[in-house]
Amino acid sequence: MRVIGILICQVGSTVVQTRSARTVTSLLLLLGTAISVRAQVLTAMELSDPTAQHLQQRHMQVLLDIGAQIESHKFPYRFYFSRVLDLDLQQQIQADQRSIHFDNYKGRTVLQITGNYYAAYSANKMNAAERVKGTFNAVIMPILQAVVPHFPDDSEFSAFAIEISHHVRQKVLGVSAENPENVTLIIPVTGAQKLVDAKNDDQRQAAIMEAQIFLNGQPFALWLKEAAPPEEWNERSMARSAGSKPSVDTTNVASSIGTSNSLVSPNLTKTVPEPMRIFTSDQLAKLQSQHQTTIEDIVKGLGKEAHFFAYAPPTFIGFRQGAYLQLSFSTPLSAGQGTSRYKQAALAFDEHVSHLVRPLLSYFPADPNFDGVDFSSVIKLSDGSEANSVEFFFPFRVMRCFASYDCTGQQLLDSGTIVINGERAALDLQVAEGKN
């Protein structure tokens, strides 16, 4: 508050000096924006778990960006970040509006966001399933769309935990009343990625099946498809009405990640293993034919920067049940004899491969019909010593995340697959580049 007072005093001084109402207005708006953005995220010092503290500090700017993006979204009704659910509007306006933080629940690290949504659904017109779906589509889904792209994999934490309170109007003993109703979503990072990337109802429904949903603490099954759910789903998935005794602690609901207490029939919730993807030579040849013009444009447009091998033109290959466009090229490095292959790989990424990601993405639409790119480099050292080969297999998702500056180079590496001299390897840029 002292900082705010100083800034306001400075604003007052500016008024005296300039006597310009426009200057005062602009400064106050800037001050209000800065305070609002920071009011959404907890500080690392307020967290008790060491892992959560580390992640909060490491990703503070990302969390601030997420908070600003969510706050700028136009929700149908008022939405506020909040440390506490079920506040009336006047209480909420004066309450602590910081809720975005990492936390630990029974050994699992989650990114938690809590908020109050001031929509009041009519219990006579909307049943529990319709109310949960309404809040999911209006609030939870936009939050996920803002958050998920910043975290391309589950290497740092396991799930997103989103808690939202809305209101329900109903008559009790003939008297109209409005009561809060709390919706909680616990979804693994990978499941959230599938949900955000889903292109149709079937994909969205399959993704949400990986999540746990609670209505007032009771396990709840969410049907996202436009078509009516099966009768068995309706019979088994209704959560208890508002005011019923919770079966889980809603203040610590994320601790139930991994439990299997669904109200839905196993026949509806059981997962069917996805069939193994095997790309035949005919399928790869078809991809080659479909993208040949683009490949020729890539060679022409990026040839000088990429150092493509003339004898190994870009071609499609199958790798780990995916189809990748393999780009073969050389990477000249000034490192000399004795430089470890890991440091060579790290330098090749930093000085060469990372600079190809953004221009390469401009050649492909948002949703290409293959999985990613294999940057296959032969490292050439300045002293002419024996070269190493390194391949970076990157899925399009993380390439786009990196290209938009939402992911670091290390996150891109962690989400892909690295092969050095034919053997898979892990690569820590800071460690590798700090060694010979």
C-alpha positions in Angstrom: 0.0 0.0 0.0 2.9 2.3 0.7 4.1 1.9 -2.9 0.6 2.7 -4.2 0.5 5.8 -2.0 3.8 7.0 -3.3 2.7 6.5 -6.9 -0.5 8.4 -6.1 1.5 11.2 -4.6 3.6 11.2 -7.7 0.4 11.5 -9.8 -0.7 14.4 -7.6 2.6 16.1 -8.1 2.2 15.7 -11.8 -1.2 17.3 -11.6 0.3 20.3 -9.9 3.1 20.6 -12.4 1.1 20.0 -15.5 -2.5 20.7 -14.5 -3.4 18.1 -17.0 -6.4 15.9 -16.3 -5.4 13.6 -19.2 -2.0 12.9 -17.5 -3.7 12.0 -14.2 -6.2 9.7 -16.0 -3.5 7.9 -17.9 -1.3 7.3 -14.9 -4.2 6.1 -12.8 -5.3 3.7 -15.5 -1.7 2.3 -15.8 -1.5 2.0 -12.0 -4.9 0.2 -11.8 -3.9 -2.2 -14.6 -0.6 -3.1 -12.9 -2.3 -3.7 -9.5 -5.1 -5.7 -11.1 -2.8 -8.1 -13.0 -0.7 -8.8 -9.9 -3.8 -9.2 -7.8 -4.5 -12.5 -9.5 -1.4 -14.5 -8.6 0.0 -15.5 -5.2 3.6 -14.8 -4.4 6.0 -17.7 -3.9 6.6 -16.7 -0.3 2.9 -17.4 0.5 3.2 -21.1 -0.5 4.4 -23.7 2.1 5.4 -26.5 -0.3 9.0 -26.1 -1.6 8.1 -27.5 -5.0 5.2 -25.2 -5.4 7.3 -22.3 -4.3 9.9 -23.1 -6.9 7.4 -23.4 -9.7 5.6 -20.2 -8.6 8.8 -18.3 -8.7 10.0 -19.8 -11.9 6.7 -19.3 -13.8 5.6 -16.0 -12.1 5.6 -14.0 -15.4 3.7 -16.7 -17.2 1.1 -16.8 -14.4 0.8 -13.1 -14.6 0.2 -13.3 -18.3 -2.4 -16.0 -17.8 -4.2 -13.9 -15.2 -4.2 -10.9 -17.5 -5.5 -13.0 -20.4 -8.3 -14.6 -18.3 -9.3 -11.2 -16.9 -9.5 -9.7 -20.3 -11.9 -12.5 -21.4 -15.6 -11.4 -21.8 -17.5 -13.8 -19.6 -21.3 -13.8 -19.9 -21.5 -12.7 -16.2 -19.0 -11.2 -13.7 -16.1 -13.5 -12.8 -13.6 -12.8 -10.1 -10.5 -14.7 -9.0 -10.8 -15.5 -5.3 -9.1 -17.3 -2.5 -12.6 -18.2 -1.1 -15.6 -19.6 -2.8 -19.3 -18.7 -2.2 -18.8 -15.0 -1.5 -21.6 -12.6 -2.3 -20.7 -9.8 -4.8 -20.1 -7.1 -2.2 -17.8 -9.4 -0.2 -16.0 -10.5 -3.3 -15.2 -6.9 -4.4 -13.4 -6.3 -1.1 -11.9 -9.8 -0.8 -8.4 -11.0 -1.7 -8.6 -11.7 -5.5 -5.5 -13.7 -5.8 -5.9 -17.4 -6.6 -3.5 -18.6 -9.3 -0.9 -20.8 -7.6 0.8 -24.1 -7.6 0.0 -26.4 -4.7 0.7 -29.9 -3.5 -2.0 -32.4 -2.8 -0.9 -35.8 -1.4 2.3 -35.8 -3.3 0.9 -34.4 -6.5 1.7 -30.9 -7.8 -1.2 -29.0 -9.4 -1.8 -25.6 -10.8 -4.9 -24.3 -9.0 -7.3 -21.5 -10.0 -10.3 -20.6 -7.9 -13.0 -18.0 -8.7 -16.5 -16.9 -8.2 -18.8 -16.6 -11.2 -21.9 -14.5 -10.6 -24.3 -16.3 -12.9 -27.6 -17.3 -11.2 -29.2 -20.4 -12.9 -32.9 -21.2 -12.4 -33.2 -24.7 -10.9 -36.7 -24.9 -12.5 -35.3 -24.4 -16.0 -31.9 -26.0 -15.7 -31.0 -29.3 -14.0 -27.6 -30.0 -12.4 -26.1 -31.4 -15.6 -27.1 -28.3 -17.6 -25.8 -25.9 -14.9 -22.4 -27.7 -14.7 -22.1 -27.7 -18.5 -23.0 -24.0 -18.6 -20.3 -23.0 -16.2 -17.8 -25.4 -17.8 -18.4 -23.9 -21.3 -18.6 -20.3 -20.1 -15.8 -20.2 -17.5 -13.7 -23.4 -17.1 -13.1 -23.9 -20.8 -11.8 -20.3 -21.4 -9.6 -20.7 -18.4 -8.1 -23.9 -19.8 -7.6 -22.3 -23.2 -5.6 -19.5 -21.6 -3.6 -21.8 -19.3 -2.8 -25.0 -21.2 -0.7 -23.6 -24.1 1.8 -22.3 -21.6 2.5 -25.8 -20.2 3.0 -28.3 -23.0 3.7 -31.4 -20.9 3.4 -32.8 -17.4 7.1 -32.8 -16.6 6.7 -30.2 -13.8 3.2 -30.8 -12.4 0.5 -33.4 -12.9 -2.8 -31.6 -13.2 -4.9 -28.4 -13.4 -7.3 -27.9 -10.5 -10.1 -25.3 -11.3 -12.8 -24.5 -8.7 -15.7 -22.2 -9.7 -18.7 -21.2 -7.7 -21.9 -20.1 -9.4 -25.4 -19.4 -8.0 -28.8 -21.3 -8.3 -32.2 -19.8 -7.8 -34.9 -22.1 -6.5 -37.9 -22.1 -4.2 -37.6 -23.7 -0.7 -40.9 -24.2 1.1 -42.4 -21.7 -1.3 -39.8 -19.0 -0.6 -37.4 -18.0 -3.4 -33.7 -18.3 -2.5 -30.4 -18.1 -4.2 -27.6 -20.4 -3.1 -24.0 -21.0 -4.3 -23.1 -24.2 -6.1 -19.5 -25.2 -6.5 -18.0 -26.9 -9.6 -14.5 -28.4 -9.4 -12.5 -29.8 -12.3 -9.3 -31.9 -11.8 -7.8 -32.7 -15.1 -4.3 -34.2 -15.9 -2.1 -31.9 -18.0 -2.2 -34.3 -20.9 -5.9 -34.6 -20.7 -6.3 -30.8 -20.7 -4.1 -30.7 -23.8 -6.4 -33.1 -25.6 -9.4 -31.1 -24.5 -8.1 -27.8 -25.7 -7.0 -29.3 -29.0 -10.2 -31.3 -29.6 -11.8 -30.6 -32.9 -15.2 -32.3 -32.4 -17.6 -33.5 -29.7 -16.3 -37.0 -29.6 -12.7 -35.8 -28.9 -13.9 -33.4 -26.3 -16.0 -36.1 -24.5 -13.0 -38.5 -24.6 -10.8 -35.9 -23.1 -13.1 -34.9 -20.3 -13.4 -38.6 -19.3 -9.8 -38.3 -18.1 -10.8 -35.6 -15.6 -12.6 -35.7 -12.3 -15.5 -33.3 -11.8 -17.3 -32.5 -8.5 -20.5 -30.7 -7.8 -20.7 -29.5 -4.2 -18.1 -32.1 -3.4 -20.0 -35.0 -5.0 -18.4 -36.8 -8.0 -20.1 -35.8 -11.2 -20.0 -37.0 -14.8 -20.1 -34.3 -17.5 -21.7 -34.9 -20.9 -20.3 -32.4 -23.4 -21.8 -33.7 -26.6 -24.7 -31.8 -28.2 -26.7 -35.0 -28.6 -28.6 -36.2 -25.5 -26.6 -38.6 -23.3 -27.7 -42.2 -22.9 -30.4 -42.9 -20.3 -27.9 -44.8 -18.2 -25.7 -41.7 -18.0 -28.7 -39.5 -16.9 -29.7 -42.0 -14.2 -26.2 -42.4 -12.7 -24.5 -39.1 -13.2 -26.8 -36.6 -11.3 -24.9 -35.1 -8.4 -26.8 -34.4 -5.2 -28.6 -31.1 -5.0 -27.0 -28.0 -3.5 -26.7 -28.2 0.3 -26.1 -31.9 0.5 -23.3 -33.1 2.7 -20.1 -33.3 0.6 -18.4 -36.7 0.2 -15.1 -35.1 -0.3 -13.5 -32.0 1.2 -14.1 -29.3 -1.3 -11.4 -27.1 0.2 -8.9 -29.8 -0.7 -10.6 -31.6 -3.5 -7.6 -31.8 -5.7 -6.2 -34.4 -3.2 -8.6 -36.9 -4.8 -6.6 -37.0 -8.1 -6.2 -40.5 -9.2 -9.1 -42.0 -7.2 -11.8 -43.9 -9.0 -15.1 -43.0 -7.4 -17.2 -42.1 -10.4 -21.0 -42.4 -10.3 -21.1 -43.5 -13.9 -21.4 -47.1 -15.1 -18.0 -48.7 -15.9 -19.4 -49.5 -19.3 -19.6 -45.7 -20.0 -16.4 -44.7 -18.4 -14.0 -47.5 -19.2 -11.2 -46.5 -21.5 -10.5 -48.3 -24.7 -6.7 -48.5 -25.5 -6.0 -46.7 -28.7 -4.8 -48.9 -31.5 -1.1 -48.8 -32.2 -0.3 -46.3 -35.0 1.8 -47.9 -37.7 2.7 -45.8 -40.8 3.2 -47.9 -43.9 5.5 -46.9 -46.7 2.4 -46.2 -48.8 1.0 -43.8 -46.1 4.3 -42.0 -45.8 4.5 -41.7 -49.6 1.0 -40.2 -49.6 2.1 -37.6 -47.1 5.2 -36.9 -49.2 3.0 -36.4 -52.3 0.5 -34.1 -50.4 3.3 -31.8 -49.1 5.8 -32.0 -51.9 5.2 -28.4 -53.1 5.6 -27.1 -49.5 8.8 -29.2 -49.0 10.2 -27.6 -52.2 9.3 -24.2 -50.9 11.0 -25.0 -47.6 14.2 -26.1 -49.2 14.3 -23.0 -51.4 13.3 -20.5 -48.6 15.3 -22.0 -45.7 18.2 -23.6 -47.5 20.8 -20.9 -46.8 19.9 -20.8 -43.1 19.3 -24.6 -42.6 22.3 -26.0 -44.6 20.2 -28.8 -46.1 22.0 -31.8 -47.6 21.4 -32.0 -51.3 21.7 -35.8 -51.2 19.0 -36.2 -48.4 15.9 -34.1 -49.3 13.2 -33.7 -46.7 11.2 -36.9 -46.4 8.5 -38.4 -44.2 9.4 -41.1 -41.7 7.6 -43.1 -39.0 8.8 -42.6 -35.5 7.2 -43.8 -32.2 3.8 -44.2 -33.7 3.9 -40.8 -35.4 4.7 -39.4 -38.8 7.5 -36.8 -38.9 9.0 -34.7 -41.6 12.7 -35.4 -41.5 14.9 -32.4 -42.4 18.6 -33.4 -42.8 21.2 -30.8 -42.6 24.6 -29.9 -41.2 25.4 -27.7 -38.2 28.8 -26.0 -38.0 30.1 -25.4 -34.5 33.2 -23.6 -33.3 33.6 -26.1 -30.5 36.8 -28.2 -30.8 38.0 -31.7 -30.0 37.1 -32.9 -26.5 33.7 -31.2 -26.5 31.2 -33.7 -25.2 28.5 -34.9 -27.5 25.9 -33.5 -25.1 27.4 -30.1 -25.2 27.5 -30.3 -29.0 23.9 -31.3 -29.1 23.0 -28.4 -26.8 24.9 -25.9 -28.9 23.4 -27.3 -32.1 20.0 -26.6 -30.6 20.7 -23.2 -29.3 22.7 -21.9 -32.2 21.0 -23.5 -35.1 17.9 -25.7 -34.7 16.0 -23.3 -32.4 16.3 -20.6 -35.1 14.6 -22.9 -37.7 11.4 -23.6 -35.7 9.6 -20.3 -36.2 10.3 -19.9 -40.0 9.5 -23.5 -40.6 6.0 -23.3 -38.9 5.0 -20.5 -41.4 4.9 -23.2 -44.1 2.3 -25.3 -42.4 -1.4 -24.7 -41.5 -2.5 -24.7 -37.8 -3.5 -28.4 -38.0 -1.3 -30.4 -40.4 -2.0 -34.0 -41.0 1.2 -35.3 -39.5 2.7 -35.2 -36.0 5.9 -33.1 -36.2 9.3 -32.5 -37.5 12.6 -34.4 -37.1 15.5 -31.9 -37.2 18.3 -34.3 -38.1 21.7 -32.6 -37.8 25.2 -33.7 -38.5 27.5 -31.6 -36.3 30.6 -30.3 -38.0 33.3 -29.1 -35.6 35.7 -26.3 -36.6 38.8 -28.4 -36.0 37.6 -31.2 -38.3 37.3 -33.8 -35.5 34.8 -36.6 -35.7 31.3 -35.4 -36.1 28.2 -36.4 -34.0 24.7 -36.8 -35.3 21.7 -35.6 -33.3 18.0 -35.7 -34.1 15.4 -33.5 -32.4 11.9 -35.0 -32.8 9.5 -32.1 -32.0 5.6 -32.4 -32.0 3.8 -29.4 -33.6 2.1 -28.6 -30.3 5.3 -27.7 -28.5 6.9 -26.1 -31.6 4.0 -23.7 -31.7 4.3 -23.1 -28.0 8.0 -22.3 -28.4 7.3 -20.1 -31.4 4.8 -18.0 -29.5 7.3 -17.5 -26.6 5.0 -19.4 -24.3 7.5 -22.3 -23.8 11.3 -22.2 -23.2 13.8 -24.1 -25.3 14.2 -26.5 -22.4 10.5 -27.2 -22.4 10.6 -27.9 -26.1 13.5 -30.3 -25.6 11.7 -32.0 -22.7 8.6 -32.5 -24.7 10.3 -34.0 -27.7 12.7 -36.9 -28.3 16.4 -36.5 -28.7 18.6 -39.1 -30.3 22.4 -38.7 -30.3 24.4 -41.1 -32.5 21.4 -43.4 -32.6 20.7 -43.5 -28.9 18.0 -41.7 -27.1 19.3 -39.0 -24.7 18.1 -36.5 -22.2 19.4 -33.0 -22.6 19.6 -30.2 -20.0 20.8 -27.1 -21.7 22.3 -25.4 -18.7 24.2 -28.5 -17.5 25.3 -29.6 -21.0 26.6 -26.1 -22.0 28.4 -25.8 -18.8 30.6 -28.8 -19.5 33.3 -29.5 -22.0 
